[in-house]
Amino acid sequence: MNRLTQKKPRRSSKLGLFLKITLILAASILICVTTYGIYLTKKAEHAVNNAYEAVENREVSDKRETKVEPLQDNVSVLFIGIDDSETRGQGSDGSRSDALLLATLNNKTKTVKLLSIPRDSYVEIPYVGYKDKITHAHALGGTLATIETVEELFDIPVDYYVRMNFDAFIDVVDALGGIEAEVPYKMLEKDEFDRYTIDLEPGLQELNGKEALALARTRKQDNDIERGKRQQEILTAILSKVASASSITKYDDVIEAVGNNMKTDMTFKEMKSFISYLSEGMPRVDTLTLQGYDDMSTGIYYYSLDEEALEETKHILKSHLGLVPESTNVSGISNDDSEEQTQSDSTNSSASQ
């Protein structure tokens, strides 16, 4: 009996020591995670503050009465991709936009409409008062001219812009460990040093930043519409990867990449609000494509937009932003039917070109 009674305190002592060690480890991990979370928040705030660039003489869109609140209102964001490198593009002076993607976010349904705007679209550029390729708007008047052109084209407000160069694109994809994307055909493309080193076979595969950029930019074997669709797919893949990122350490590199190569008129508080769209998983993203046709009537290639299809697209975007009633569109059919028809027609139009 004495031996048994002597062992109990030892077991209790060992159990107590184990619990203490466990609690200390748990507390240490919690402190580390909390500290790292604070560090990332501060780093993110610093990066966004450095990236902040308000549009001159524009506090709110002329198509809004008051400034929107991302957590309360439906909002739109214009993504502008530019190539400001000397080796890959025109350099920092007079850079044209290489990619234009317009996203509308509906707070009630937690859905996103993502529209790719072909760079050669022949549109009115209010900044200069004449029609030209939409890609030239940025070279003619920078971010303001691009925003005004998009607002004029679709008759909706552009609430925020995000302008990224391709270094940011490459670094973000690499920081996320690559993305999965479908390569439609064999590709041999140039890298950032103007060398043909990016060699891709067709099929679904993991791509690094340089490979993803090459896929987003190529249009040698198809057209600007298919190129726009690839850009939509790649942006969706990036958002999906961000929403499901398993390691918090990835965000450190993402923040650094974005902060060094991005400009936006979002404040840090506003940018955090957009995280709500990803906090519960990837939102539904509906992609839209502008219908049109190849036009060489002036001796210069333009992509002329189909006016009827443009009106349909405008109404879809307005409805998603809550600017017009959602029940019917301009042709009198439901919005859901209209969107399916628009995307189906776009696919058929692209295939026939």
C-alpha positions as CSV (number, residue, x, y, z in Angstrom):
1,M,0.0,0.0,0.0
2,N,2.8,2.4,0.8
3,R,4.4,1.8,-2.6
4,L,1.2,2.5,-4.4
5,T,0.6,5.7,-2.4
6,Q,4.1,6.8,-3.2
7,K,3.6,6.5,-7.0
8,K,0.5,8.7,-7.2
9,P,2.2,12.0,-6.4
10,R,4.9,11.2,-9.1
11,R,2.2,10.6,-11.7
12,S,0.4,13.8,-10.6
13,S,3.7,15.6,-10.7
14,K,4.5,14.4,-14.2
15,L,1.0,15.3,-15.4
16,G,1.3,18.7,-13.9
17,L,4.6,19.3,-15.6
18,F,3.2,18.1,-18.9
19,L,0.3,20.5,-18.6
20,K,2.6,23.3,-17.7
21,I,4.8,22.6,-20.7
22,T,1.8,22.3,-23.0
23,L,0.3,25.6,-21.7
24,I,3.7,27.4,-22.1
25,L,4.0,26.1,-25.7
26,A,0.4,27.0,-26.5
27,A,0.9,30.5,-25.1
28,S,4.2,30.9,-27.0
29,I,2.6,29.8,-30.2
30,L,-0.3,32.1,-29.6
31,I,2.0,35.0,-28.8
32,C,4.1,34.3,-32.0
33,V,1.0,34.1,-34.2
34,T,-0.5,37.2,-32.7
35,T,2.9,39.1,-32.9
36,Y,3.3,38.0,-36.5
37,G,-0.3,38.9,-37.3
38,I,0.4,42.4,-35.9
39,Y,3.6,42.6,-37.8
40,L,1.9,41.6,-41.1
41,T,-0.9,44.1,-40.4
42,K,1.6,46.9,-39.9
43,K,3.6,45.8,-42.9
44,A,0.5,45.7,-45.0
45,E,-0.6,49.1,-43.8
46,H,2.8,50.5,-44.6
47,A,2.8,48.9,-48.1
48,V,-0.7,50.1,-48.9
49,N,0.1,53.6,-47.6
50,N,3.1,53.6,-50.0
51,A,1.0,52.4,-52.8
52,Y,-1.8,55.0,-52.2
53,E,-2.2,57.4,-55.1
54,A,-5.3,59.4,-55.3
55,V,-6.6,60.4,-58.7
56,E,-6.0,64.1,-59.2
57,N,-9.1,66.4,-58.8
58,R,-11.3,63.3,-58.1
59,E,-12.6,62.5,-54.6
60,V,-15.6,60.6,-55.9
61,S,-16.8,59.5,-59.4
62,D,-19.0,62.1,-61.2
63,K,-21.5,59.3,-61.4
64,R,-21.8,59.0,-57.6
65,E,-23.4,61.5,-55.2
66,T,-21.4,60.3,-52.3
67,K,-18.3,58.1,-51.7
68,V,-19.1,54.4,-51.4
69,E,-18.4,52.2,-48.4
70,P,-17.1,48.7,-49.5
71,L,-18.7,46.9,-46.6
72,Q,-22.1,48.5,-47.2
73,D,-22.4,49.4,-50.9
74,N,-22.0,47.7,-54.2
75,V,-18.7,48.9,-55.7
76,S,-16.6,48.7,-58.9
77,V,-12.9,48.3,-59.2
78,L,-10.8,48.8,-62.4
79,F,-7.7,46.7,-62.7
80,I,-5.1,48.3,-65.0
81,G,-2.1,46.2,-66.0
82,I,0.8,48.2,-67.5
83,D,4.3,47.2,-68.6
84,D,6.7,49.9,-67.5
85,S,9.9,48.0,-67.9
86,E,12.4,49.0,-70.5
87,T,13.0,45.5,-71.7
88,R,9.4,44.3,-72.0
89,G,7.5,47.4,-72.8
90,Q,7.6,51.1,-73.5
91,G,9.3,52.2,-70.3
92,S,7.7,54.4,-67.6
93,D,6.9,57.3,-69.9
94,G,3.6,57.0,-71.8
95,S,2.9,53.4,-70.9
96,R,-0.2,51.9,-72.5
97,S,-2.4,49.6,-70.6
98,D,-1.8,46.0,-71.5
99,A,-4.7,44.6,-69.6
100,L,-8.0,46.2,-68.4
101,L,-10.4,44.2,-66.2
102,L,-13.5,45.8,-64.6
103,A,-14.9,44.1,-61.6
104,T,-18.3,44.9,-60.0
105,L,-18.9,43.5,-56.5
106,N,-22.4,43.0,-55.1
107,N,-22.5,43.2,-51.3
108,K,-25.9,41.4,-51.0
109,T,-25.2,38.4,-53.1
110,K,-21.4,38.3,-52.5
111,T,-20.9,37.9,-56.3
112,V,-18.4,39.4,-58.7
113,K,-18.9,40.3,-62.4
114,L,-15.5,40.4,-64.1
115,L,-15.4,42.1,-67.5
116,S,-12.3,41.9,-69.8
117,I,-12.0,45.0,-72.0
118,P,-10.1,44.3,-75.3
119,R,-7.1,46.6,-75.5
120,D,-7.8,47.5,-79.2
121,S,-11.4,48.5,-78.5
122,Y,-12.3,51.6,-80.5
123,V,-13.9,54.0,-78.0
124,E,-14.3,57.6,-77.2
125,I,-11.5,58.9,-74.9
126,P,-13.0,62.0,-73.1
127,Y,-9.6,63.2,-71.9
128,V,-8.6,64.1,-75.5
129,G,-12.0,64.3,-77.1
130,Y,-11.7,61.8,-79.9
131,K,-11.9,58.0,-80.5
132,D,-8.9,55.7,-80.3
133,K,-7.9,52.4,-79.0
134,I,-8.7,52.1,-75.3
135,T,-5.1,51.0,-74.5
136,H,-4.0,54.5,-75.6
137,A,-6.0,56.2,-72.8
138,H,-3.3,55.5,-70.2
139,A,-0.5,56.8,-72.5
140,L,-2.5,60.0,-73.3
141,G,-3.7,60.9,-69.7
142,G,-2.7,58.2,-67.3
143,T,-5.0,56.7,-64.7
144,L,-7.5,59.5,-64.9
145,A,-8.0,59.2,-68.6
146,T,-8.4,55.5,-68.4
147,I,-11.0,55.7,-65.6
148,E,-13.0,58.4,-67.5
149,T,-12.9,56.3,-70.6
150,V,-14.3,53.2,-68.9
151,E,-17.0,55.3,-67.1
152,E,-18.0,56.9,-70.4
153,L,-18.1,53.5,-72.2
154,F,-20.3,51.7,-69.7
155,D,-22.1,54.6,-68.0
156,I,-21.2,53.4,-64.5
157,P,-19.0,54.8,-61.8
158,V,-15.5,53.4,-61.3
159,D,-15.1,53.6,-57.5
160,Y,-11.6,52.4,-57.2
161,Y,-8.6,51.6,-59.4
162,V,-5.7,49.2,-58.9
163,R,-2.7,49.7,-61.3
164,M,-0.1,47.1,-61.3
165,N,3.0,46.6,-63.4
166,F,4.0,43.1,-64.5
167,D,6.8,42.8,-61.8
168,A,4.0,42.8,-59.2
169,F,2.1,40.1,-61.2
170,I,5.1,37.9,-61.4
171,D,6.0,38.3,-57.7
172,V,2.5,37.8,-56.4
173,V,2.1,34.5,-58.4
174,D,5.5,33.3,-57.2
175,A,4.7,34.3,-53.6
176,L,1.5,32.2,-53.7
177,G,3.5,29.2,-54.9
178,G,2.2,29.4,-58.5
179,I,-1.3,29.0,-59.9
180,E,-3.1,26.3,-61.9
181,A,-4.1,27.3,-65.4
182,E,-5.0,25.8,-68.7
183,V,-2.5,26.4,-71.5
184,P,-4.5,26.2,-74.8
185,Y,-1.6,25.5,-77.1
186,K,2.1,25.1,-77.3
187,M,3.8,28.4,-76.5
188,L,7.3,29.8,-76.9
189,E,7.4,33.3,-75.3
190,K,10.0,35.9,-74.3
191,D,11.0,36.4,-70.7
192,E,11.7,39.8,-69.0
193,F,15.2,39.8,-70.7
194,D,13.6,39.5,-74.2
195,R,14.8,35.9,-74.5
196,Y,12.6,33.0,-75.7
197,T,12.9,30.9,-72.6
198,I,9.3,30.3,-71.7
199,D,8.3,27.0,-73.3
200,L,4.9,25.7,-72.4
201,E,3.0,22.6,-73.5
202,P,-0.8,22.6,-73.8
203,G,-2.9,21.3,-70.9
204,L,-3.8,22.1,-67.3
205,Q,-0.7,22.7,-65.2
206,E,1.0,24.7,-62.4
207,L,2.6,28.0,-63.7
208,N,5.1,30.2,-62.0
209,G,4.9,34.0,-62.2
210,K,6.8,34.4,-65.5
211,E,4.8,31.6,-67.2
212,A,1.5,33.0,-66.0
213,L,2.4,36.4,-67.3
214,A,3.3,34.9,-70.7
215,L,0.0,33.1,-70.8
216,A,-1.9,36.3,-69.9
217,R,-0.2,38.4,-72.6
218,T,0.1,36.1,-75.6
219,R,-2.2,36.5,-78.6
220,K,-0.1,35.1,-81.4
221,Q,-2.3,32.1,-82.1
222,D,-5.8,33.6,-81.4
223,N,-7.2,37.0,-80.7
224,D,-7.7,39.7,-78.1
225,I,-11.0,38.2,-77.0
226,E,-9.4,34.9,-76.1
227,R,-6.5,36.8,-74.5
228,G,-9.0,38.6,-72.3
229,K,-10.6,35.3,-71.3
230,R,-7.3,34.0,-70.2
231,Q,-6.6,37.1,-68.1
232,Q,-10.0,36.6,-66.4
233,E,-9.2,32.9,-65.7
234,I,-5.7,33.8,-64.3
235,L,-7.1,36.6,-62.1
236,T,-9.7,34.2,-60.8
237,A,-7.0,31.6,-60.1
238,I,-5.0,34.2,-58.2
239,L,-8.0,35.2,-56.1
240,S,-8.9,31.6,-55.4
241,K,-5.3,30.9,-54.3
242,V,-5.3,33.9,-52.0
243,A,-8.7,32.7,-50.5
244,S,-7.3,29.2,-49.8
245,A,-3.7,30.0,-48.9
246,S,-2.7,27.5,-46.2
247,S,0.4,29.3,-44.9
248,I,0.3,32.8,-43.4
249,T,3.9,33.3,-44.3
250,K,2.9,33.6,-48.0
251,Y,1.2,36.9,-47.3
252,D,4.5,38.5,-46.2
253,D,5.9,38.1,-49.7
254,V,2.6,39.0,-51.4
255,I,2.4,42.2,-49.4
256,E,5.9,43.1,-50.3
257,A,5.4,42.4,-54.0
258,V,2.2,44.3,-54.2
259,G,3.5,47.3,-52.2
260,N,6.5,47.8,-54.4
261,N,4.7,47.6,-57.7
262,M,1.2,48.8,-57.3
263,K,-0.7,52.1,-57.1
264,T,-4.3,52.4,-55.9
265,D,-6.7,55.0,-54.5
266,M,-7.9,52.5,-51.8
267,T,-6.9,53.3,-48.2
268,F,-5.7,50.6,-46.0
269,K,-9.1,50.5,-44.2
270,E,-10.9,50.2,-47.5
271,M,-8.7,47.5,-48.8
272,K,-9.2,45.5,-45.6
273,S,-13.0,45.8,-46.2
274,F,-12.6,43.9,-49.5
275,I,-11.1,40.9,-47.6
276,S,-14.7,40.2,-46.5
277,Y,-15.3,38.9,-50.1
278,L,-12.7,36.2,-49.5
279,S,-13.0,35.6,-45.8
280,E,-15.7,33.0,-46.3
281,G,-14.2,31.4,-49.4
282,M,-14.0,32.3,-53.0
283,P,-17.1,34.3,-54.2
284,R,-18.9,33.4,-57.4
285,V,-17.2,35.1,-60.3
286,D,-19.2,35.6,-63.5
287,T,-17.0,36.5,-66.5
288,L,-18.3,38.8,-69.2
289,T,-16.8,39.5,-72.7
290,L,-17.4,42.4,-75.0
291,Q,-18.6,41.4,-78.4
292,G,-17.3,43.1,-81.5
293,Y,-15.5,42.6,-84.8
294,D,-12.2,43.2,-86.4
295,D,-12.1,46.5,-88.2
296,M,-9.5,47.5,-90.8
297,S,-11.6,50.1,-92.6
298,T,-9.2,53.0,-91.7
299,G,-6.1,51.0,-92.5
300,I,-5.4,50.6,-88.8
301,Y,-6.6,47.6,-86.8
302,Y,-9.4,48.3,-84.3
303,Y,-11.8,46.1,-82.4
304,S,-15.2,47.7,-83.1
305,L,-17.8,47.0,-80.4
306,D,-21.2,45.6,-81.2
307,E,-23.6,48.4,-80.0
308,E,-26.5,46.1,-79.1
309,A,-24.3,43.7,-77.1
310,L,-22.6,46.7,-75.4
311,E,-26.0,48.0,-74.2
312,E,-26.7,44.5,-72.7
313,T,-23.3,44.5,-71.0
314,K,-23.9,48.0,-69.6
315,H,-27.2,47.0,-68.2
316,I,-25.8,43.8,-66.6
317,L,-23.1,45.9,-64.8
318,K,-25.6,48.6,-63.7
319,S,-28.0,46.0,-62.4
320,H,-25.2,44.3,-60.4
321,L,-24.3,47.7,-58.9
322,G,-27.9,48.3,-58.0
323,L,-28.1,51.4,-60.3
324,V,-31.1,50.1,-62.2
325,P,-33.9,47.6,-61.4
326,E,-32.7,44.0,-61.5
327,S,-35.9,42.5,-62.9
328,T,-35.3,43.0,-66.6
329,N,-32.7,44.2,-69.0
330,V,-32.9,46.4,-72.1
331,S,-34.2,43.6,-74.3
332,G,-36.9,42.6,-71.7
333,I,-35.4,39.3,-70.6
334,S,-34.1,38.4,-67.1
335,N,-30.6,39.3,-66.2
336,D,-29.5,35.7,-65.6
337,D,-30.7,34.8,-69.1
338,S,-29.0,37.8,-70.5
339,E,-25.7,37.0,-68.9
340,E,-25.8,33.5,-70.1
341,Q,-26.7,34.7,-73.6
342,T,-24.0,37.4,-73.6
343,Q,-21.3,34.9,-72.6
344,S,-22.5,32.3,-75.0
345,D,-22.6,34.8,-77.9
346,S,-19.2,36.0,-77.0
347,T,-17.8,32.4,-77.1
348,N,-19.4,31.8,-80.5
349,S,-18.2,35.2,-81.8
350,S,-14.7,34.5,-80.8
351,A,-14.7,31.0,-82.3
352,S,-15.9,32.3,-85.6
353,Q,-13.2,34.9,-85.9
